[in-house]
Amino acid sequence: MADEWEESDLIAALGYSPFEFDHTEAPIWHEADTSGADKAAEAMRVARKLLDSVAFVAKEGDTAPVIEALDDVVPA
């Protein structure tokens, strides 16, 4: 466990010793940003629905490969 490490090893791994760090100097955490995966998945669901409902497709089945590819990534 980290509390069993030598201080020099902690500093080498983390850049500081968490047991000696003055936590009032600066925060050691930050809010994590989202990856946007939820929004991307929702966009793919909307795209799939639109592709499946397009009235001006040249011939029936044109969108099938695209819908299949979307379904492989995000379930409908």
N, CA, C and O atoms as a Tripos MOL2 file, in Angstrom:
@<TRIPOS>MOLECULE
protein
  304   303    76     0     0
PROTEIN
NO_CHARGES

@<TRIPOS>ATOM
      1 N           0.8320   -1.1790    0.0000 N.3       1 MET1
      2 CA          0.0000    0.0000    0.0000 C.3       1 MET1
      3 C           0.8790    1.2450    0.0000 C.2       1 MET1
      4 O           2.0380    1.2120    0.4130 O.2       1 MET1
      5 N           0.3030    2.3280   -0.4670 N.am      2 ALA2
      6 CA          1.0660    3.5730   -0.6050 C.3       2 ALA2
      7 C           1.6230    4.0570    0.7270 C.2       2 ALA2
      8 O           2.6890    4.6720    0.7570 O.2       2 ALA2
      9 N           0.9290    3.7940    1.8250 N.am      3 ASP3
     10 CA          1.4400    4.2640    3.1130 C.3       3 ASP3
     11 C           2.6620    3.4710    3.5680 C.2       3 ASP3
     12 O           3.2910    3.8130    4.5700 O.2       3 ASP3
     13 N           2.9930    2.4230    2.8380 N.am      4 GLU4
     14 CA          4.1870    1.6430    3.1490 C.3       4 GLU4
     15 C           5.3630    2.0320    2.2520 C.2       4 GLU4
     16 O           6.4750    1.5440    2.4550 O.2       4 GLU4
     17 N           5.1380    2.8930    1.2750 N.am      5 TRP5
     18 CA          6.1780    3.3120    0.3460 C.3       5 TRP5
     19 C           7.1370    4.2850    1.0170 C.2       5 TRP5
     20 O           6.7800    4.9780    1.9700 O.2       5 TRP5
     21 N           8.3450    4.3210    0.5080 N.am      6 GLU6
     22 CA          9.3060    5.3360    0.9280 C.3       6 GLU6
     23 C           8.8360    6.6810    0.3700 C.2       6 GLU6
     24 O           8.2520    6.7340   -0.7130 O.2       6 GLU6
     25 N           9.0870    7.7540    1.0980 N.am      7 GLU7
     26 CA          8.6530    9.0700    0.6400 C.3       7 GLU7
     27 C           9.2410    9.4130   -0.7290 C.2       7 GLU7
     28 O           8.5590   10.0100   -1.5620 O.2       7 GLU7
     29 N          10.4890    9.0450   -0.9660 N.am      8 SER8
     30 CA         11.1090    9.3360   -2.2640 C.3       8 SER8
     31 C          10.3920    8.6080   -3.4010 C.2       8 SER8
     32 O          10.3070    9.1330   -4.5110 O.2       8 SER8
     33 N           9.8760    7.4010   -3.1370 N.am      9 ASP9
     34 CA          9.1320    6.6690   -4.1610 C.3       9 ASP9
     35 C           7.7720    7.3140   -4.4300 C.2       9 ASP9
     36 O           7.3100    7.3580   -5.5700 O.2       9 ASP9
     37 N           7.1400    7.8130   -3.3690 N.am     10 LEU10
     38 CA          5.8740    8.5260   -3.5400 C.3      10 LEU10
     39 C           6.0820    9.7790   -4.3830 C.2      10 LEU10
     40 O           5.3020   10.0610   -5.2920 O.2      10 LEU10
     41 N           7.1260   10.5180   -4.0800 N.am     11 ILE11
     42 CA          7.4140   11.7410   -4.8280 C.3      11 ILE11
     43 C           7.7230   11.4060   -6.2850 C.2      11 ILE11
     44 O           7.2930   12.1220   -7.1890 O.2      11 ILE11
     45 N           8.4590   10.3330   -6.5190 N.am     12 ALA12
     46 CA          8.7710    9.9260   -7.8880 C.3      12 ALA12
     47 C           7.5030    9.5320   -8.6450 C.2      12 ALA12
     48 O           7.3790    9.8260   -9.8340 O.2      12 ALA12
     49 N           6.5690    8.8760   -7.9780 N.am     13 ALA13
     50 CA          5.3500    8.4060   -8.6240 C.3      13 ALA13
     51 C           4.3010    9.5050   -8.7810 C.2      13 ALA13
     52 O           3.6580    9.6090   -9.8260 O.2      13 ALA13
     53 N           4.1300   10.3200   -7.7460 N.am     14 LEU14
     54 CA          3.0490   11.3030   -7.7280 C.3      14 LEU14
     55 C           3.5030   12.7410   -7.9530 C.2      14 LEU14
     56 O           2.7090   13.6000   -8.3350 O.2      14 LEU14
     57 N           4.7540   12.9850   -7.7190 N.am     15 GLY15
     58 CA          5.2480   14.3510   -7.8010 C.3      15 GLY15
     59 C           5.2310   15.0560   -6.4590 C.2      15 GLY15
     60 O           5.6950   16.1910   -6.3530 O.2      15 GLY15
     61 N           4.7120   14.4150   -5.4460 N.am     16 TYR16
     62 CA          4.6790   14.9490   -4.0810 C.3      16 TYR16
     63 C           4.3890   13.7940   -3.1340 C.2      16 TYR16
     64 O           4.0010   12.7050   -3.5550 O.2      16 TYR16
     65 N           4.5840   14.0520   -1.8570 N.am     17 SER17
     66 CA          4.2190   13.0600   -0.8530 C.3      17 SER17
     67 C           2.8600   13.4430   -0.2860 C.2      17 SER17
     68 O           2.7360   14.4960    0.3400 O.2      17 SER17
     69 N           1.8350   12.6160   -0.4890 N.am     18 PRO18
     70 CA          0.5190   12.9770    0.0180 C.3      18 PRO18
     71 C           0.4590   13.0610    1.5420 C.2      18 PRO18
     72 O          -0.4670   13.6450    2.1040 O.2      18 PRO18
     73 N           1.4440   12.4800    2.1950 N.am     19 PHE19
     74 CA          1.4510   12.5120    3.6530 C.3      19 PHE19
     75 C           2.1120   13.7810    4.1840 C.2      19 PHE19
     76 O           1.9610   14.1170    5.3590 O.2      19 PHE19
     77 N           2.8400   14.4810    3.3240 N.am     20 GLU20
     78 CA          3.5200   15.7050    3.7170 C.3      20 GLU20
     79 C           2.9450   16.9240    3.0050 C.2      20 GLU20
     80 O           3.3570   18.0480    3.2890 O.2      20 GLU20
     81 N           2.0150   16.7280    2.0990 N.am     21 PHE21
     82 CA          1.4700   17.7990    1.2780 C.3      21 PHE21
     83 C           0.5610   18.6850    2.1100 C.2      21 PHE21
     84 O          -0.2880   18.1920    2.8530 O.2      21 PHE21
     85 N           0.7420   20.0140    1.9810 N.am     22 ASP22
     86 CA         -0.1290   20.9720    2.6610 C.3      22 ASP22
     87 C          -1.3740   21.1650    1.8000 C.2      22 ASP22
     88 O          -1.3240   21.8770    0.7970 O.2      22 ASP22
     89 N          -2.4740   20.5490    2.1720 N.am     23 HIS23
     90 CA         -3.6840   20.5560    1.3630 C.3      23 HIS23
     91 C          -4.3560   21.9190    1.3140 C.2      23 HIS23
     92 O          -5.2920   22.1080    0.5380 O.2      23 HIS23
     93 N          -3.9110   22.8630    2.1110 N.am     24 THR24
     94 CA         -4.4950   24.2000    2.0710 C.3      24 THR24
     95 C          -3.8620   25.0470    0.9720 C.2      24 THR24
     96 O          -4.4040   26.0940    0.6190 O.2      24 THR24
     97 N          -2.7270   24.6170    0.4250 N.am     25 GLU25
     98 CA         -2.0480   25.3950   -0.6190 C.3      25 GLU25
     99 C          -2.8300   25.4100   -1.9290 C.2      25 GLU25
    100 O          -3.0690   26.4710   -2.5050 O.2      25 GLU25
    101 N          -3.2180   24.2570   -2.3820 N.am     26 ALA26
    102 CA         -3.9130   24.1530   -3.6590 C.3      26 ALA26
    103 C          -4.7360   22.8770   -3.6580 C.2      26 ALA26
    104 O          -4.3660   21.8910   -3.0210 O.2      26 ALA26
    105 N          -5.8470   22.8970   -4.3700 N.am     27 PRO27
    106 CA         -6.6420   21.6630   -4.4380 C.3      27 PRO27
    107 C          -5.8760   20.5830   -5.1910 C.2      27 PRO27
    108 O          -5.1560   20.8720   -6.1470 O.2      27 PRO27
    109 N          -6.0370   19.3440   -4.7540 N.am     28 ILE28
    110 CA         -5.3770   18.2330   -5.4450 C.3      28 ILE28
    111 C          -6.3940   17.4280   -6.2440 C.2      28 ILE28
    112 O          -6.1280   16.2830   -6.6090 O.2      28 ILE28
    113 N          -7.5590   18.0160   -6.5200 N.am     29 TRP29
    114 CA         -8.5930   17.3500   -7.2940 C.3      29 TRP29
    115 C          -9.2090   18.3890   -8.2100 C.2      29 TRP29
    116 O          -8.9940   19.5880   -8.0320 O.2      29 TRP29
    117 N          -9.9540   17.9460   -9.1620 N.am     30 HIS30
    118 CA        -10.7110   18.8250  -10.0400 C.3      30 HIS30
    119 C         -11.9180   18.0730  -10.5700 C.2      30 HIS30
    120 O         -11.9610   16.8430  -10.5640 O.2      30 HIS30
    121 N         -12.8930   18.8370  -11.0240 N.am     31 GLU31
    122 CA        -14.0660   18.2240  -11.6200 C.3      31 GLU31
    123 C         -13.6500   17.5110  -12.9010 C.2      31 GLU31
    124 O         -12.9030   18.0660  -13.7060 O.2      31 GLU31
    125 N         -14.1160   16.3140  -13.0870 N.am     32 ALA32
    126 CA        -13.8200   15.5810  -14.3150 C.3      32 ALA32
    127 C         -14.8080   16.0000  -15.3920 C.2      32 ALA32
    128 O         -16.0060   16.1200  -15.1400 O.2      32 ALA32
    129 N         -14.2960   16.2170  -16.5820 N.am     33 ASP33
    130 CA        -15.1600   16.5260  -17.7130 C.3      33 ASP33
    131 C         -15.7010   15.2220  -18.2860 C.2      33 ASP33
    132 O         -15.0580   14.1760  -18.2000 O.2      33 ASP33
    133 N         -16.8830   15.3030  -18.8670 N.am     34 THR34
    134 CA        -17.4260   14.1030  -19.4930 C.3      34 THR34
    135 C         -16.7460   13.8900  -20.8350 C.2      34 THR34
    136 O         -16.1990   14.8250  -21.4200 O.2      34 THR34
    137 N         -16.7810   12.6840  -21.3050 N.am     35 SER35
    138 CA        -16.1610   12.3720  -22.5930 C.3      35 SER35
    139 C         -17.0750   12.7530  -23.7540 C.2      35 SER35
    140 O         -16.6270   12.7950  -24.9000 O.2      35 SER35
    141 N         -18.3220   13.0250  -23.4820 N.am     36 GLY36
    142 CA        -19.2710   13.3280  -24.5410 C.3      36 GLY36
    143 C         -19.8960   12.0810  -25.1420 C.2      36 GLY36
    144 O         -20.6620   12.1670  -26.1020 O.2      36 GLY36
    145 N         -19.5740   10.9240  -24.5820 N.am     37 ALA37
    146 CA        -20.0760    9.6630  -25.1400 C.3      37 ALA37
    147 C         -21.5970    9.5910  -25.0900 C.2      37 ALA37
    148 O         -22.2160    9.0740  -26.0200 O.2      37 ALA37
    149 N         -22.2070   10.0960  -24.0320 N.am     38 ASP38
    150 CA        -23.6700   10.0550  -23.9350 C.3      38 ASP38
    151 C         -24.3140   10.8760  -25.0450 C.2      38 ASP38
    152 O         -25.2930   10.4510  -25.6590 O.2      38 ASP38
    153 N         -23.7500   12.0630  -25.2960 N.am     39 LYS39
    154 CA        -24.2930   12.9180  -26.3500 C.3      39 LYS39
    155 C         -24.0710   12.2860  -27.7210 C.2      39 LYS39
    156 O         -24.9500   12.3450  -28.5810 O.2      39 LYS39
    157 N         -22.9110   11.6880  -27.9250 N.am     40 ALA40
    158 CA        -22.6240   11.0230  -29.2050 C.3      40 ALA40
    159 C         -23.5790    9.8600  -29.4320 C.2      40 ALA40
    160 O         -24.0800    9.6660  -30.5390 O.2      40 ALA40
    161 N         -23.8290    9.0880  -28.3810 N.am     41 ALA41
    162 CA        -24.7480    7.9530  -28.4970 C.3      41 ALA41
    163 C         -26.1560    8.4400  -28.8240 C.2      41 ALA41
    164 O         -26.8450    7.8360  -29.6460 O.2      41 ALA41
    165 N         -26.5820    9.5090  -28.1990 N.am     42 GLU42
    166 CA        -27.9170   10.0390  -28.4780 C.3      42 GLU42
    167 C         -27.9920   10.5580  -29.9110 C.2      42 GLU42
    168 O         -29.0090   10.3810  -30.5820 O.2      42 GLU42
    169 N         -26.9350   11.1900  -30.3770 N.am     43 ALA43
    170 CA        -26.9040   11.6700  -31.7670 C.3      43 ALA43
    171 C         -27.0030   10.5050  -32.7370 C.2      43 ALA43
    172 O         -27.6830   10.6080  -33.7590 O.2      43 ALA43
    173 N         -26.3360    9.4000  -32.4340 N.am     44 MET44
    174 CA        -26.4100    8.2230  -33.3010 C.3      44 MET44
    175 C         -27.8130    7.6250  -33.2930 C.2      44 MET44
    176 O         -28.2890    7.1520  -34.3250 O.2      44 MET44
    177 N         -28.4780    7.6420  -32.1360 N.am     45 ARG45
    178 CA        -29.8600    7.1350  -32.0780 C.3      45 ARG45
    179 C         -30.7790    7.9890  -32.9540 C.2      45 ARG45
    180 O         -31.6160    7.4660  -33.6900 O.2      45 ARG45
    181 N         -30.6100    9.3100  -32.8640 N.am     46 VAL46
    182 CA        -31.4190   10.2240  -33.6730 C.3      46 VAL46
    183 C         -31.1170   10.0020  -35.1560 C.2      46 VAL46
    184 O         -32.0370    9.9570  -35.9730 O.2      46 VAL46
    185 N         -29.8370    9.8630  -35.5080 N.am     47 ALA47
    186 CA        -29.4530    9.6370  -36.9060 C.3      47 ALA47
    187 C         -30.0690    8.3460  -37.4230 C.2      47 ALA47
    188 O         -30.5610    8.2960  -38.5500 O.2      47 ALA47
    189 N         -30.0410    7.3070  -36.6040 N.am     48 ARG48
    190 CA        -30.6160    6.0210  -37.0190 C.3      48 ARG48
    191 C         -32.1020    6.1650  -37.2920 C.2      48 ARG48
    192 O         -32.6100    5.6700  -38.2990 O.2      48 ARG48
    193 N         -32.7980    6.8490  -36.3880 N.am     49 LYS49
    194 CA        -34.2400    7.0240  -36.5440 C.3      49 LYS49
    195 C         -34.5440    7.8160  -37.8200 C.2      49 LYS49
    196 O         -35.4730    7.4840  -38.5550 O.2      49 LYS49
    197 N         -33.7560    8.8610  -38.0760 N.am     50 LEU50
    198 CA        -33.9670    9.6510  -39.2800 C.3      50 LEU50
    199 C         -33.6710    8.8420  -40.5380 C.2      50 LEU50
    200 O         -34.4290    8.8930  -41.5070 O.2      50 LEU50
    201 N         -32.5640    8.0950  -40.5220 N.am     51 LEU51
    202 CA        -32.2270    7.2630  -41.6820 C.3      51 LEU51
    203 C         -33.3290    6.2600  -41.9900 C.2      51 LEU51
    204 O         -33.6390    5.9920  -43.1510 O.2      51 LEU51
    205 N         -33.9060    5.7200  -40.9470 N.am     52 ASP52
    206 CA        -34.9300    4.6970  -41.1150 C.3      52 ASP52
    207 C         -36.2430    5.2940  -41.6110 C.2      52 ASP52
    208 O         -37.1040    4.5640  -42.1010 O.2      52 ASP52
    209 N         -36.4070    6.6090  -41.4910 N.am     53 SER53
    210 CA        -37.6740    7.2170  -41.8680 C.3      53 SER53
    211 C         -37.5720    8.1130  -43.1000 C.2      53 SER53
    212 O         -38.5540    8.7480  -43.4830 O.2      53 SER53
    213 N         -36.4010    8.1720  -43.7210 N.am     54 VAL54
    214 CA        -36.2130    9.0500  -44.8730 C.3      54 VAL54
    215 C         -37.0870    8.5810  -46.0350 C.2      54 VAL54
    216 O         -37.0540    7.4140  -46.4260 O.2      54 VAL54
    217 N         -37.8680    9.5150  -46.5750 N.am     55 ALA55
    218 CA        -38.8020    9.1670  -47.6480 C.3      55 ALA55
    219 C         -38.1420    9.2180  -49.0230 C.2      55 ALA55
    220 O         -38.6700    8.6310  -49.9680 O.2      55 ALA55
    221 N         -37.0220    9.8890  -49.1650 N.am     56 PHE56
    222 CA        -36.4240   10.0650  -50.4940 C.3      56 PHE56
    223 C         -35.2200    9.1620  -50.7500 C.2      56 PHE56
    224 O         -34.3300    9.5170  -51.5230 O.2      56 PHE56
    225 N         -35.1880    8.0270  -50.1210 N.am     57 VAL57
    226 CA        -34.1290    7.0570  -50.3520 C.3      57 VAL57
    227 C         -34.2560    6.5550  -51.7910 C.2      57 VAL57
    228 O         -35.3600    6.2680  -52.2540 O.2      57 VAL57
    229 N         -33.1370    6.4510  -52.4940 N.am     58 ALA58
    230 CA        -33.1630    6.0480  -53.9080 C.3      58 ALA58
    231 C         -33.8540    4.7040  -54.0910 C.2      58 ALA58
    232 O         -34.7250    4.5560  -54.9480 O.2      58 ALA58
    233 N         -33.4660    3.7420  -53.2940 N.am     59 LYS59
    234 CA        -34.1450    2.4440  -53.3490 C.3      59 LYS59
    235 C         -34.1740    1.8450  -51.9500 C.2      59 LYS59
    236 O         -33.3090    2.1190  -51.1190 O.2      59 LYS59
    237 N         -35.1630    1.0450  -51.7170 N.am     60 GLU60
    238 CA        -35.3350    0.4360  -50.4000 C.3      60 GLU60
    239 C         -34.0870   -0.3600  -50.0070 C.2      60 GLU60
    240 O         -33.5440   -1.1240  -50.8040 O.2      60 GLU60
    241 N         -33.6500   -0.1650  -48.7710 N.am     61 GLY61
    242 CA        -32.4810   -0.8810  -48.2720 C.3      61 GLY61
    243 C         -31.1930   -0.0860  -48.3440 C.2      61 GLY61
    244 O         -30.1680   -0.5420  -47.8370 O.2      61 GLY61
    245 N         -31.2120    1.1100  -48.9690 N.am     62 ASP62
    246 CA        -30.0030    1.9330  -49.0740 C.3      62 ASP62
    247 C         -29.4010    2.2630  -47.7100 C.2      62 ASP62
    248 O         -28.1830    2.3430  -47.5510 O.2      62 ASP62
    249 N         -30.2690    2.4490  -46.7500 N.am     63 THR63
    250 CA        -29.7720    2.8440  -45.4240 C.3      63 THR63
    251 C         -29.4210    1.6580  -44.5470 C.2      63 THR63
    252 O         -28.8800    1.8440  -43.4570 O.2      63 THR63
    253 N         -29.7080    0.4610  -44.9830 N.am     64 ALA64
    254 CA        -29.4980   -0.7330  -44.1500 C.3      64 ALA64
    255 C         -28.0640   -0.8680  -43.6360 C.2      64 ALA64
    256 O         -27.8850   -1.1410  -42.4480 O.2      64 ALA64
    257 N         -27.0300   -0.6920  -44.4710 N.am     65 PRO65
    258 CA        -25.6630   -0.8350  -43.9470 C.3      65 PRO65
    259 C         -25.3180    0.2160  -42.8830 C.2      65 PRO65
    260 O         -24.6040   -0.0650  -41.9200 O.2      65 PRO65
    261 N         -25.8420    1.4280  -43.0820 N.am     66 VAL66
    262 CA        -25.5710    2.4920  -42.1070 C.3      66 VAL66
    263 C         -26.2860    2.1890  -40.7970 C.2      66 VAL66
    264 O         -25.7010    2.3260  -39.7220 O.2      66 VAL66
    265 N         -27.5290    1.7850  -40.8800 N.am     67 ILE67
    266 CA        -28.2890    1.4510  -39.6700 C.3      67 ILE67
    267 C         -27.6400    0.2730  -38.9530 C.2      67 ILE67
    268 O         -27.5490    0.2670  -37.7260 O.2      67 ILE67
    269 N         -27.1950   -0.7090  -39.7000 N.am     68 GLU68
    270 CA        -26.5230   -1.8570  -39.0860 C.3      68 GLU68
    271 C         -25.2500   -1.4290  -38.3540 C.2      68 GLU68
    272 O         -24.9790   -1.8930  -37.2470 O.2      68 GLU68
    273 N         -24.4720   -0.5400  -38.9800 N.am     69 ALA69
    274 CA        -23.2490   -0.0410  -38.3460 C.3      69 ALA69
    275 C         -23.5670    0.7290  -37.0750 C.2      69 ALA69
    276 O         -22.8730    0.5830  -36.0690 O.2      69 ALA69
    277 N         -24.6290    1.5610  -37.1160 N.am     70 LEU70
    278 CA        -25.0380    2.2750  -35.9100 C.3      70 LEU70
    279 C         -25.5000    1.3160  -34.8250 C.2      70 LEU70
    280 O         -25.1740    1.5020  -33.6520 O.2      70 LEU70
    281 N         -26.2570    0.2900  -35.2070 N.am     71 ASP71
    282 CA        -26.7410   -0.6870  -34.2330 C.3      71 ASP71
    283 C         -25.6060   -1.4630  -33.5850 C.2      71 ASP71
    284 O         -25.7260   -1.8990  -32.4400 O.2      71 ASP71
    285 N         -24.5010   -1.6400  -34.3110 N.am     72 ASP72
    286 CA        -23.3390   -2.3240  -33.7320 C.3      72 ASP72
    287 C         -22.7140   -1.5180  -32.6140 C.2      72 ASP72
    288 O         -22.1130   -2.0730  -31.6940 O.2      72 ASP72
    289 N         -22.8610   -0.1910  -32.6980 N.am     73 VAL73
    290 CA        -22.2420    0.6960  -31.7110 C.3      73 VAL73
    291 C         -23.2060    1.0620  -30.5910 C.2      73 VAL73
    292 O         -22.8550    0.9970  -29.4120 O.2      73 VAL73
    293 N         -24.4200    1.4480  -30.9640 N.am     74 VAL74
    294 CA        -25.4110    1.8900  -29.9950 C.3      74 VAL74
    295 C         -26.7210    1.1940  -30.2880 C.2      74 VAL74
    296 O         -27.2880    1.3780  -31.3650 O.2      74 VAL74
    297 N         -27.2180    0.3920  -29.3450 N.am     75 PRO75
    298 CA        -28.5040   -0.2770  -29.5550 C.3      75 PRO75
    299 C         -29.6160    0.7300  -29.7870 C.2      75 PRO75
    300 O         -29.6580    1.7780  -29.1430 O.2      75 PRO75
    301 N         -30.5120    0.4130  -30.7020 N.am     76 ALA76
    302 CA        -31.6400    1.3100  -31.0250 C.3      76 ALA76
    303 C         -32.5870    1.4620  -29.8590 C.2      76 ALA76
    304 O         -33.5840    2.1770  -29.9630 O.2      76 ALA76
@<TRIPOS>BOND
     1     1     2 1
     2     2     3 1
     3     3     4 2
     4     3     5 am
     5     5     6 1
     6     6     7 1
     7     7     8 2
     8     7     9 am
     9     9    10 1
    10    10    11 1
    11    11    12 2
    12    11    13 am
    13    13    14 1
    14    14    15 1
    15    15    16 2
    16    15    17 am
    17    17    18 1
    18    18    19 1
    19    19    20 2
    20    19    21 am
    21    21    22 1
    22    22    23 1
    23    23    24 2
    24    23    25 am
    25    25    26 1
    26    26    27 1
    27    27    28 2
    28    27    29 am
    29    29    30 1
    30    30    31 1
    31    31    32 2
    32    31    33 am
    33    33    34 1
    34    34    35 1
    35    35    36 2
    36    35    37 am
    37    37    38 1
    38    38    39 1
    39    39    40 2
    40    39    41 am
    41    41    42 1
    42    42    43 1
    43    43    44 2
    44    43    45 am
    45    45    46 1
    46    46    47 1
    47    47    48 2
    48    47    49 am
    49    49    50 1
    50    50    51 1
    51    51    52 2
    52    51    53 am
    53    53    54 1
    54    54    55 1
    55    55    56 2
    56    55    57 am
    57    57    58 1
    58    58    59 1
    59    59    60 2
    60    59    61 am
    61    61    62 1
    62    62    63 1
    63    63    64 2
    64    63    65 am
    65    65    66 1
    66    66    67 1
    67    67    68 2
    68    67    69 am
    69    69    70 1
    70    70    71 1
    71    71    72 2
    72    71    73 am
    73    73    74 1
    74    74    75 1
    75    75    76 2
    76    75    77 am
    77    77    78 1
    78    78    79 1
    79    79    80 2
    80    79    81 am
    81    81    82 1
    82    82    83 1
    83    83    84 2
    84    83    85 am
    85    85    86 1
    86    86    87 1
    87    87    88 2
    88    87    89 am
    89    89    90 1
    90    90    91 1
    91    91    92 2
    92    91    93 am
    93    93    94 1
    94    94    95 1
    95    95    96 2
    96    95    97 am
    97    97    98 1
    98    98    99 1
    99    99   100 2
   100    99   101 am
   101   101   102 1
   102   102   103 1
   103   103   104 2
   104   103   105 am
   105   105   106 1
   106   106   107 1
   107   107   108 2
   108   107   109 am
   109   109   110 1
   110   110   111 1
   111   111   112 2
   112   111   113 am
   113   113   114 1
   114   114   115 1
   115   115   116 2
   116   115   117 am
   117   117   118 1
   118   118   119 1
   119   119   120 2
   120   119   121 am
   121   121   122 1
   122   122   123 1
   123   123   124 2
   124   123   125 am
   125   125   126 1
   126   126   127 1
   127   127   128 2
   128   127   129 am
   129   129   130 1
   130   130   131 1
   131   131   132 2
   132   131   133 am
   133   133   134 1
   134   134   135 1
   135   135   136 2
   136   135   137 am
   137   137   138 1
   138   138   139 1
   139   139   140 2
   140   139   141 am
   141   141   142 1
   142   142   143 1
   143   143   144 2
   144   143   145 am
   145   145   146 1
   146   146   147 1
   147   147   148 2
   148   147   149 am
   149   149   150 1
   150   150   151 1
   151   151   152 2
   152   151   153 am
   153   153   154 1
   154   154   155 1
   155   155   156 2
   156   155   157 am
   157   157   158 1
   158   158   159 1
   159   159   160 2
   160   159   161 am
   161   161   162 1
   162   162   163 1
   163   163   164 2
   164   163   165 am
   165   165   166 1
   166   166   167 1
   167   167   168 2
   168   167   169 am
   169   169   170 1
   170   170   171 1
   171   171   172 2
   172   171   173 am
   173   173   174 1
   174   174   175 1
   175   175   176 2
   176   175   177 am
   177   177   178 1
   178   178   179 1
   179   179   180 2
   180   179   181 am
   181   181   182 1
   182   182   183 1
   183   183   184 2
   184   183   185 am
   185   185   186 1
   186   186   187 1
   187   187   188 2
   188   187   189 am
   189   189   190 1
   190   190   191 1
   191   191   192 2
   192   191   193 am
   193   193   194 1
   194   194   195 1
   195   195   196 2
   196   195   197 am
   197   197   198 1
   198   198   199 1
   199   199   200 2
   200   199   201 am
   201   201   202 1
   202   202   203 1
   203   203   204 2
   204   203   205 am
   205   205   206 1
   206   206   207 1
   207   207   208 2
   208   207   209 am
   209   209   210 1
   210   210   211 1
   211   211   212 2
   212   211   213 am
   213   213   214 1
   214   214   215 1
   215   215   216 2
   216   215   217 am
   217   217   218 1
   218   218   219 1
   219   219   220 2
   220   219   221 am
   221   221   222 1
   222   222   223 1
   223   223   224 2
   224   223   225 am
   225   225   226 1
   226   226   227 1
   227   227   228 2
   228   227   229 am
   229   229   230 1
   230   230   231 1
   231   231   232 2
   232   231   233 am
   233   233   234 1
   234   234   235 1
   235   235   236 2
   236   235   237 am
   237   237   238 1
   238   238   239 1
   239   239   240 2
   240   239   241 am
   241   241   242 1
   242   242   243 1
   243   243   244 2
   244   243   245 am
   245   245   246 1
   246   246   247 1
   247   247   248 2
   248   247   249 am
   249   249   250 1
   250   250   251 1
   251   251   252 2
   252   251   253 am
   253   253   254 1
   254   254   255 1
   255   255   256 2
   256   255   257 am
   257   257   258 1
   258   258   259 1
   259   259   260 2
   260   259   261 am
   261   261   262 1
   262   262   263 1
   263   263   264 2
   264   263   265 am
   265   265   266 1
   266   266   267 1
   267   267   268 2
   268   267   269 am
   269   269   270 1
   270   270   271 1
   271   271   272 2
   272   271   273 am
   273   273   274 1
   274   274   275 1
   275   275   276 2
   276   275   277 am
   277   277   278 1
   278   278   279 1
   279   279   280 2
   280   279   281 am
   281   281   282 1
   282   282   283 1
   283   283   284 2
   284   283   285 am
   285   285   286 1
   286   286   287 1
   287   287   288 2
   288   287   289 am
   289   289   290 1
   290   290   291 1
   291   291   292 2
   292   291   293 am
   293   293   294 1
   294   294   295 1
   295   295   296 2
   296   295   297 am
   297   297   298 1
   298   298   299 1
   299   299   300 2
   300   299   301 am
   301   301   302 1
   302   302   303 1
   303   303   304 2
@<TRIPOS>SUBSTRUCTURE
     1 MET1         2 RESIDUE 1 A MET
     2 ALA2         6 RESIDUE 1 A ALA
     3 ASP3        10 RESIDUE 1 A ASP
     4 GLU4        14 RESIDUE 1 A GLU
     5 TRP5        18 RESIDUE 1 A TRP
     6 GLU6        22 RESIDUE 1 A GLU
     7 GLU7        26 RESIDUE 1 A GLU
     8 SER8        30 RESIDUE 1 A SER
     9 ASP9        34 RESIDUE 1 A ASP
    10 LEU10       38 RESIDUE 1 A LEU
    11 ILE11       42 RESIDUE 1 A ILE
    12 ALA12       46 RESIDUE 1 A ALA
    13 ALA13       50 RESIDUE 1 A ALA
    14 LEU14       54 RESIDUE 1 A LEU
    15 GLY15       58 RESIDUE 1 A GLY
    16 TYR16       62 RESIDUE 1 A TYR
    17 SER17       66 RESIDUE 1 A SER
    18 PRO18       70 RESIDUE 1 A PRO
    19 PHE19       74 RESIDUE 1 A PHE
    20 GLU20       78 RESIDUE 1 A GLU
    21 PHE21       82 RESIDUE 1 A PHE
    22 ASP22       86 RESIDUE 1 A ASP
    23 HIS23       90 RESIDUE 1 A HIS
    24 THR24       94 RESIDUE 1 A THR
    25 GLU25       98 RESIDUE 1 A GLU
    26 ALA26      102 RESIDUE 1 A ALA
    27 PRO27      106 RESIDUE 1 A PRO
    28 ILE28      110 RESIDUE 1 A ILE
    29 TRP29      114 RESIDUE 1 A TRP
    30 HIS30      118 RESIDUE 1 A HIS
    31 GLU31      122 RESIDUE 1 A GLU
    32 ALA32      126 RESIDUE 1 A ALA
    33 ASP33      130 RESIDUE 1 A ASP
    34 THR34      134 RESIDUE 1 A THR
    35 SER35      138 RESIDUE 1 A SER
    36 GLY36      142 RESIDUE 1 A GLY
    37 ALA37      146 RESIDUE 1 A ALA
    38 ASP38      150 RESIDUE 1 A ASP
    39 LYS39      154 RESIDUE 1 A LYS
    40 ALA40      158 RESIDUE 1 A ALA
    41 ALA41      162 RESIDUE 1 A ALA
    42 GLU42      166 RESIDUE 1 A GLU
    43 ALA43      170 RESIDUE 1 A ALA
    44 MET44      174 RESIDUE 1 A MET
    45 ARG45      178 RESIDUE 1 A ARG
    46 VAL46      182 RESIDUE 1 A VAL
    47 ALA47      186 RESIDUE 1 A ALA
    48 ARG48      190 RESIDUE 1 A ARG
    49 LYS49      194 RESIDUE 1 A LYS
    50 LEU50      198 RESIDUE 1 A LEU
    51 LEU51      202 RESIDUE 1 A LEU
    52 ASP52      206 RESIDUE 1 A ASP
    53 SER53      210 RESIDUE 1 A SER
    54 VAL54      214 RESIDUE 1 A VAL
    55 ALA55      218 RESIDUE 1 A ALA
    56 PHE56      222 RESIDUE 1 A PHE
    57 VAL57      226 RESIDUE 1 A VAL
    58 ALA58      230 RESIDUE 1 A ALA
    59 LYS59      234 RESIDUE 1 A LYS
    60 GLU60      238 RESIDUE 1 A GLU
    61 GLY61      242 RESIDUE 1 A GLY
    62 ASP62      246 RESIDUE 1 A ASP
    63 THR63      250 RESIDUE 1 A THR
    64 ALA64      254 RESIDUE 1 A ALA
    65 PRO65      258 RESIDUE 1 A PRO
    66 VAL66      262 RESIDUE 1 A VAL
    67 ILE67      266 RESIDUE 1 A ILE
    68 GLU68      270 RESIDUE 1 A GLU
    69 ALA69      274 RESIDUE 1 A ALA
    70 LEU70      278 RESIDUE 1 A LEU
    71 ASP71      282 RESIDUE 1 A ASP
    72 ASP72      286 RESIDUE 1 A ASP
    73 VAL73      290 RESIDUE 1 A VAL
    74 VAL74      294 RESIDUE 1 A VAL
    75 PRO75      298 RESIDUE 1 A PRO
    76 ALA76      302 RESIDUE 1 A ALA
